[in-house]
Amino acid sequence: MSSPTLQQAAFRELALGPYGATVQKRADGSIILESTDPLRDYVATYNTLLPHWAEHKPDQTLLAWRGQDGEWERLSYRQMLDRVLPLAQYLLGQNLSAERPLLILSENSAEHAMIMLAAIHVGIPFVPLSPAYSLLAPGAERVLHAVKLLTPGLVFAQDAERYANAIEKAVPADTPLVFANGTLPGRLCTSLSEALQTQPGEDVDAAFKAVTPDTILKFLFTSGSTKMPKAVINTHRMMTSNQQMHLQYYPFLVEEPPVLMDWMPWHHTAAGNNNLGNILVHGGTLYIDDGKPTDDGMAQTLRNLREVAPTVYYSVPKGMEILVHEMRRDPALRDQFFSRLRLIFPCGAAMPGPLKQAVDELAIASCGMRIPMTMGLGMTETAPFAISAHLPDWQAGVIGVPAPGCTVKLVPMDGKLEVRYRGPNITPGYWRQPDITAEAFDEEGYFCSGDAATFLDEDAPEKGLRFDGRIAEDFKLASGTWVSVGNLRIQVISAGAPYIHDIALTGHDRDELGMLIFLTPMAAELAGLPEGSPMADIAQHVKIRTWAQQLLDTLASQAKGSSQRIARALILERPANMADNEMTDKGSINQRNILKTRAADVQKLYVEPPHSEVLTAGKLN
C-alpha cells in the first residue's frame, strides 16, 4: 500500500483534549511552558475509586487472569472489594506504616492486586519490587538494598519456593511473611487464604476515612541505571491529580471504559500508576497478560490477544514488532486486535517509523482506518503523565505539550534544554534520602529530570516539544564535540527497522563513533535461517553482515559531522540481559550499563587494525 494512501486514510474516531501551551521566555534563558487547558477538580484520595465502582458497577469485571487450567478467571468490582476489606483488617493488625511498609515480591497477579488494593484502602504504604531483583540475581542485592532502605513490616510473595532465595538473603528472620502459594519452614508465615478470613471491623472504615491527599500511597524504585535504585514517594494526590491530567487530554475514556490486555509490570509507574489507574478511575477491565515482549514471552501474549480485543494497547517497540510480524501471517489475529482498538501508546523506547507504518497498513487492511497513536514524556517522579503528544498521528521523537496543571521549565544545560517539572503530580522526594532529594529540585522547586527537549518549531513554541535525549547519556568525542545519543539512536533504529532492536553508542573521548547492535528475531528471516535460530548464528551470517555494512555506509554518507558519523559497528551475538541490568522489564536497553557490561566489545570496536567481526564505514570485513 502506497504512502499517499496511508496519509489519506482516516483515523478511527477518538475524543482528544485541547492541544496547546503558553510560553514565557525569561531573561536567564529558561522557558516556562504550561497547558492552555487548566487542571480541573479531581478526586481527593485514590482509595475511593474501588468502593465507588463496587457500588455503581458491582458486576463489572475489574480483573481477569489465566487460571491453572488456562481459562480466564475474573473478579468483579464488588468481589474485589469483598476481598480487600478483610485483607485491609489483616494489614492493620500488622502495625504497618510508612516506617514499616508492605513489601510485595510478585509478578502481576490477582493476589498481588488484592493485597495492594487492601493497603491502598487503609492508607498503608507498599512497595512492589521488580521480580527480576529476586529471580535473576542469586545474591538478591537489590532486594537487600530495598529492605535496608524501607525496613518493611510485612512481606507478601506470590510463591514461597520461587522467592525463597531472595527472602533468605534479604529479609530479616523476624519479618512476617504472607504467601499466595506455599510456605517457608522456620519463618513467620501466613497464607493469603488465611488472611482473607479476617473479619473487617470498624477500624477499617476509620483508617479509610483518615487517608488524605498527602498520605503516602506507595514507594516505586527507579531503574538504578547508574547507582542503586531510589525509592520514589508516591502520594494519593500525585495519583489522583495525574489521572485528571490524563483524562483531560484523553476524554474518550469516559465514553467507553477501557479494556486493557496488559503485560506491563505494576512495579513500573507506567502500568502500576497510569494503566491500572485508568481502569480504576473509569470502571474498566484489566486482563493480566502473562506474556512478555520477548522472543519466547510473546507466544502467550499472542494467544491472549486472539481471545480478547483491547480498546487501548500499551506496548514497547519490541513487542509491537513481534505482534506486527504475527499479524501479517495471521489475518484473524489482525482483525481481532483492531476490532475495537481506539488508541495505541508506544512506551519505553523510541519506535521506528517503518514499524509505525506497518501498524497503519495492517489497521487499514483490517478496518479501513488508522488507529490513533500518541506519545508523551514522563517518569516515576511525575506519576508519570507530564508531557503529552495527544495528536492521532504519532511522529518519532515528538513528546508534545505539558499536562494540565504540570508546569514545565526548560533550562539551558550543556548545550541542551533540560526538562524540569512542578505540579501536584510531582513526588515530594526520595524516601530516607534527603541529600539526593535536595539535589533533585532546583531553587524554585522544579524537579530536575535529566531529560532534554527542543521545540518542534522555534517560531511557534506552542506546537510543543521533541525529545532530545538524556543529558547524562550524551558524551564528547576526543575533539570535544558533543554527541546527542538519544537522537542518533532513534535515527539508527528507524533506519535499521525491523531488524535492529536497539543500539548502544560508543566513542567517549575517542576519535570516532561506534555502535553495538542488538538484532531482533526477524533478522533470521533476512539471513534465510529458521525462526528461533540462535542469535550467534544470525549475527555472523554473511547476509546480515552485508545488510549491516550497507546500513553503516548509508548512515555514514548522510552524517553531518563527526558527532553523527558512526564509523564502526559490532553485531552482538548475545541479547541484552535483565539479570545484568542491561535491559528493563519493558524491553528497552540501559545505554550506560551496556557500555560497562560489554566493555570487551567496546574495546574490540576500536582495535587497530580492525577486528574481523567489526564493520567499518566504507569497507566490508
Buried (B, 14 or more C-beta within 10 A) or exposed (E): EEEEEBEEBEBBEBEBBEBBBEBEEEEEEBBBBBBEBEBEEBBBBBBBBBBBBBEEBEEBBBBBBBEEEEEBEBBBBBBBBBBBBBBBBBBBEBEBEBEBBBBBBBBBBBBBBBBBBBBBBBBBBBBBBBBBBBBBBEEBBBBBBBBEBBBBBBBBBBBBEBBBBBBEBBBEEEBBBBBBBBBBEEBEBBBBEEBBEBEBEEBBBEBBEEBEBEBBBBBBBBBBBEEEBBBBBBBBBBBBBBBBBBBBBBEBBEEBBBBBBBBBBBBBBBBBBBBBBBBBBBBBBBBBBBBBBBBEBBBBBBBBBBEBBBBBBBBBBBBBBBBBBBBBEBEEBBBBBBEEBBBBBBBBBBBBBBBBBBBBBBBBBBBEBBBBBBBBBBBBBBBBBBBBBBBBBBEBBBBBBBBBBBBBBBBEBEEBBBBBBBBBBBBBBBBBBEEEBEEBBBEEEBBBBBBBBBBBEEEEBBBBBBBBBBBBBBBBBEEEBEBBBBBBBBBBBBBBBBBBBBBBBBBBEBEBBBBBBBBBBBBBBBBEBEEEBEBEBBBBBEEBBBBBBEBBBEBBEEBEEBBBBBBBBBBBBEBBEBEBBBBBBBBBBBBBBBBEBBEEBBEBBBEEEBBEBBBBBEEEE
